Amino acid sequence: MSSLNDSAQRYGVVSRVLHWAMAALLLWQFLTVLAPEDSALETLIGGTHKSVGLLLMVLVVIRLAWALYNRGRRPAALSRAASLGHRVLYALMLVIPLLALMRQYGSGRAFEAFGMTIMSGFEGGKIEWMIAPASLLHGNLGQLLLVLIVGHVVMAFVHRRQGDVDVLGRMLGRSS
């Protein structure tokens, strides 16, 4: 059981699976946005952005709940900057899909993901106060998230060994 939970030395199996699954799904999301129009890649993955975004939002809520459950056991952050960086990553991973849902609802169109209707559409005009800020912020915050993720990866390698702590090893399941 202890290998499922986090410890002061490393993240447990659940934290690691959530982290790496979300990393793969976020990479997928960025590929859906960056794929050239009318390319084979865009044809293959282009229609998955909304469904994967919903899945990511659900996973980040699960991940936050798991982090709170493990709060007293988790490996300590190396610095206040690292702690702040993780909080901003979590916040963006929640806010970005929420903005997309707000924009989708405001458009009046139904939202379907994985073959299920998540939100039904409605008749009448669009709700511009929901669409405009969400349209403005969703993509821009997505770009910010990408920059922060690249920074997160770079810092994981920069701090591969800081003193006696193998920072990357903690998320790979190795003890510090």
PAMAR-418443 format. One record per residue: x, y, z of N, C-alpha, C in turn. Coordinates in pm, whole numbers, padded with zeros to 5 digits, always signed. Example, Ala and Ser with C-alpha at 12.3 -4.5 7.8 and 13.67 -1.06 7.14 Angstrom:
2
+01319-00569+00780+01230-00450+00780+01320-00330+00780+01285-00225+00708+01367-00106+00714+01290+00003+00787
END
This chain:
176
+00082-00120+00000+00000+00000+00000+00086+00126+00000+00199+00122+00070+00281+00243+00080+00335+00287-00055+00352+00195-00150+00403+00235-00281+00298+00312-00361+00170+00300-00326+00066+00378-00392+00072+00524-00348+00099+00543-00219+00103+00677-00162+00240+00741-00183+00241+00873-00175+00366+00948-00182+00442+00929-00051+00571+00955-00057+00654+00956+00063+00745+01078+00055+00818+01103+00159+00909+01218+00160+01021+01201+00056+01050+01077+00017+01159+01049-00076+01115+01047-00223+00991+01006-00251+00945+00995-00390+00793+00997-00396+00745+01020-00519+00601+01017-00543+00558+00872-00560+00439+00840-00510+00386+00705-00520+00334+00675-00660+00290+00553-00679+00245+00505-00809+00130+00590-00862+00033+00623-00778-00083+00699-00825-00040+00837-00874+00043+00906-00798+00091+01039-00840+00169+01031-00969+00253+00929-00982+00334+00915-01103+00248+00883-01224+00151+00794-01210+00064+00759-01323-00016+00882-01366-00071+00956-01270-00146+01077-01304-00055+01179-01373+00065+01199-01321+00159+01296-01379+00192+01261-01523+00235+01138-01547+00281+01100-01680+00165+01085-01778+00049+01042-01731-00070+01035-01819-00109+01176-01862-00107+01269-01768-00141+01407-01802-00035+01468-01893+00091+01434-01872+00197+01485-01960+00172+01438-02103+00136+01311-02120+00110+01258-02254-00014+01325-02315-00118+01343-02236-00240+01406-02287-00219+01554-02319-00139+01622-02238-00108+01762-02268-00027+01773-02397+00067+01683-02416+00143+01680-02542+00046+01660-02659-00047+01567-02644-00150+01543-02746-00227+01672-02775-00269+01742-02668-00344+01867-02685-00265+01969-02764-00139+01985-02729-00058+02085-02800-00035+02043-02945-00025+01914-02971-00013+01867-03109-00140+01898-03189-00257+01886-03126-00381+01916-03197-00387+02063-03238-00327+02149-03160-00327+02293-03190-00216+02328-03289-00103+02263-03277+00014+02297-03359+00020+02222-03491-00064+02120-03508-00061+02042-03633-00098+02133-03751-00021+02127-03858-00053+02210-03976-00192+02175-04031-00265+02278-04075-00397+02256-04132-00387+02164-04253-00486+02080-04266-00497+01987-04379-00382+01887-04386-00312+01866-04275-00205+01766-04273-00264+01633-04227-00188+01527-04248-00231+01395-04202-00246+01394-04050-00154+01462-03982-00160+01468-03836-00288+01539-03791-00320+01650-03855-00440+01724-03818-00565+01641-03845-00566+01568-03954-00679+01480-03987-00693+01371-03881-00582+01318-03836-00583+01208-03740-00629+01252-03601-00576+01366-03552-00602+01403-03411-00681+01531-03394-00708+01603-03500-00770+01735-03489-00902+01738-03416-00986+01637-03433-01118+01636-03371-01121+01589-03228-01005+01565-03170-01000+01511-03033-00976+01617-02926-00952+01739-02965-00909+01843-02870-01007+01863-02755-01135+01873-02787-01234+01898-02682-01249+01779-02588-01254+01659-02642-01268+01539-02559-01149+01521-02467-01030+01537-02522-00908+01521-02441-00900+01633-02337-00944+01753-02373-00946+01863-02277-01036+01832-02159-01152+01774-02185-01242+01734-02075-01177+01628-01988-01114+01530-02051-01044+01425-01976-00935+01485-01890-00859+01579-01943-00754+01645-01865-00811+01720-01746-00924+01787-01765-00985+01860-01654-01026+01764-01543-01084+01650-01579-01122+01550-01479-00997+01498-01408-00892+01468-01484-00769+01416-01424-00703+01517-01332-00707+01646-01366-00644+01744-01280-00721+01757-01148-00853+01742-01152-00931+01743-01027-00895+01622-00942-00885+01505-01006-00843+01384-00933-00703+01403-00878-00616+01460-00958-00476+01481-00915-00467+01577-00798-00546+01683-00802-00548+01777-00689-00601+01710-00563-00705+01630-00576-00759+01559-00459-00655+01462-00404-00584+01393-00493-00480+01300-00449-00365+01374-00381-00329+01489-00436-00221+01569-00376-00261+01615-00236-00386+01656-00220-00433+01698-00088-00433+01581+00009-00475+01465-00038-00474+01345+00046-00332+01311+00091-00236+01332+00006-00096+01299+00035-00015+01418+00087-00081+01528+00116-00014+01654+00150+00099+01639+00251+00081+01567+00355+00184+01555+00458+00295+01458+00425+00278+01382+00319+00376+01278+00284+00462+01312+00164+00422+01407+00083+00487+01433-00046+00631+01482-00030+00713+01461-00133+00847+01520-00130+00837+01673-00121+00925+01730-00045+00924+01876-00026+00969+01947-00153+00908+02062-00179+00952+02145-00292+01092+02196-00263+01170+02215-00368+01307+02263-00350+01312+02410-00309+01209+02487-00350+01210+02630-00321+01067+02683-00329+01053+02808-00288+00922+02873-00302+00887+02891-00449+00987+02917-00532+00962+02933-00676+00908+02803-00736+00964+02690-00695+00916+02561-00745+00773+02536-00699+00745+02567-00575+00609+02550-00522+00511+02640-00597+00548+02765-00617+00463+02859-00690+00443+02812-00835+00548+02766-00898+00539+02717-01035+00440+02601-01048+00444+02509-00953+00350+02396-00956+00206+02444-00935+00188+02540-00847+00053+02594-00823-00001+02662-00948+00084+02735-01018+00041+02802-01141+00007+02698-01249+00088+02592-01260+00058+02485-01355-00079+02423-01326-00104+02389-01201-00234+02332-01163-00347+02429-01195-00329+02556-01160-00434+02656-01184-00465+02665-01333-00362+02671-01416-00384+02680-01560-00450+02554-01615-00412+02438-01562-00472+02314-01609-00619+02305-01571-00663+02381-01474-00805+02389-01439-00877+02500-01516-00815+02618-01520-00881+02735-01578-00898+02722-01729-00799+02671-01798-00805+02664-01945-00923+02581-01994-00943+02459-01944-01061+02385-01991-01193+02446-01941-01192+02508-01824-01314+02575-01777-01352+02689-01870-01253+02762-01918-01280+02868-02016-01338+02810-02145-01283+02697-02187-01335+02633-02309-01480+02589-02290-01511+02536-02173-01649+02498-02146-01741+02619-02142-01693+02729-02086-01770+02853-02082-01798+02902-02225-01696+02900-02307-01712+02943-02447-01808+02850-02521-01794+02720-02498-01882+02622-02565-02027+02646-02524-02053+02664-02396-02189+02688-02351-02243+02818-02410-02164+02923-02405-02207+03052-02457-02238+03050-02605-02176+02957-02678-02201+02947-02823-02339+02891-02854-02399+02823-02758-02529+02761-02779-02523+02624-02843-02403+02581-02882-02387+02449-02943-02371+02342-02837-02416+02223-02869-02399+02111-02777-02251+02075-02768-02213+02016-02656-02076+01969-02637-02081+01819-02616-02018+01748-02707-02010+01604-02699-01864+01564-02684-01841+01468-02596-01706+01414-02576-01718+01263-02561-01635+01192-02632-01633+01046-02626-01770+00987-02656-01843+01051-02748-01974+01001-02789-02088+01031-02693-02061+01108-02588-02165+01142-02491-02193+01292-02496-02318+01329-02478-02353+01470-02470-02323+01519-02329-02230+01612-02319-02191+01668-02188-02277+01790-02157-02299+01873-02257-02386+01991-02244-02472+01998-02370-02602+02010-02350-02688+02025-02467-02684+02170-02513-02710+02189-02638-02714+02324-02692-02845+02392-02656-02859+02515-02701-02983+02587-02675-03018+02673-02796-03145+02708-02805-03195+02792-02913-03174+02938-02875-03167+03021-02973-03154+03163-02946-03013+03212-02972-02991+03335-02931-02862+03399-02956-02751+03348-02867-02632+03378-02911-02512+03343-02834-02503+03433-02711-02429+03386-02612-02406+03464-02490-02265+03522-02502-02256+03642-02556-02127+03703-02589-02038+03724-02467-02096+03756-02351-02012+03781-02234-01941+03654-02188-01989+03538-02232-01921+03412-02202-01819+03378-02311-01852+03409-02433-01768+03372-02545-01643+03459-02554-01661+03590-02545-01550+03684-02570-01431+03664-02476-01451+03666-02343-01332+03648-02258-01271+03509-02271-01356+03408-02289-01305+03272-02302-01225+03257-02431-01275+03319-02540-01201+03313-02667-01068+03386-02656-01068+03496-02588-00945+03573-02570-00843+03498-02486-00888+03436-02377-00795+03379-02279-00757+03233-02304-00846+03153-02360-00818+03009-02372-00687+02982-02447-00672+03037-02564-00551+03014-02642-00428+03078-02582-00443+03201-02532-00328+03271-02473-00279+03200-02346-00372+03157-02262-00331+03084-02142-00275+02947-02179-00326+02887-02287-00269+02761-02336-00124+02778-02377-00094+02890-02443+00045+02917-02481+00132+02938-02357+00077+03009-02258+00150+03028-02132+00175+02893-02065+00074+02807-02065+00090+02674-02006+00201+02597-02077+00206+02605-02209+00311+02537-02285+00449+02588-02244+00463+02718-02232+00592+02777-02191+00630+02729-02052+00532+02728-01960+00560+02683-01823+00592+02534-01818+00528+02456-01901+00560+02312-01905+00701+02291-01955+00740+02362-02059+00878+02352-02109+00974+02393-01998+00943+02501-01927+01026+02544-01814+01031+02438-01705+00918+02374-01678+00910+02268-01578+01003+02152-01614+01000+02113-01741+01085+02004-01788+01233+02043-01780+01263+02164-01825+01402+02211-01820+01452+02214-01675+01369+02267-01585+01412+02276-01445+01426+02137-01382+01344+02041-01424+01358+01905-01372+01495+01849-01407+01544+01881-01527+01678+01834-01566+01788+01918-01503+01765+02049-01491+01864+02136-01427+01884+02092-01282+01774+02059-01216+01780+02018-01075+01779+01866-01062+01830+01799-01163+01838+01651-01159+01903+01606-01031+02003+01675-00994+02068+01651-00865+02096+01785-00801+02025+01813-00696+02053+01934-00619+02083+01887-00478+02208+01894-00443+02248+01837-00315+02229+01686-00321+02155+01633-00227+02131+01489-00222+01997+01450-00285+01928+01543-00349+01793+01518-00400+01798+01495-00552+01750+01379-00595+01733+01350-00738+01589+01389-00771+01570+01513-00816+01436+01568-00837+01358+01487-00941+01418+01458-01054+01350+01381-01157+01324+01238-01110+01417+01182-01037+01401+01047-00985+01279+01031-00896+01243+01138-00826+01123+01132-00740+00998+01104-00821+00991+01157-00945+00873+01135-01030+00891+01011-01117+01010+00955-01118+01033+00830-01190+01021+00709-01097+01004+00736-00967+00986+00629-00870+01111+00585-00798+01218+00658-00820+01343+00624-00749+01355+00714-00627+01413+00660-00522+01433+00738-00401+01539+00844-00423+01528+00954-00352+01629+01061-00360+01758+01014-00301
END
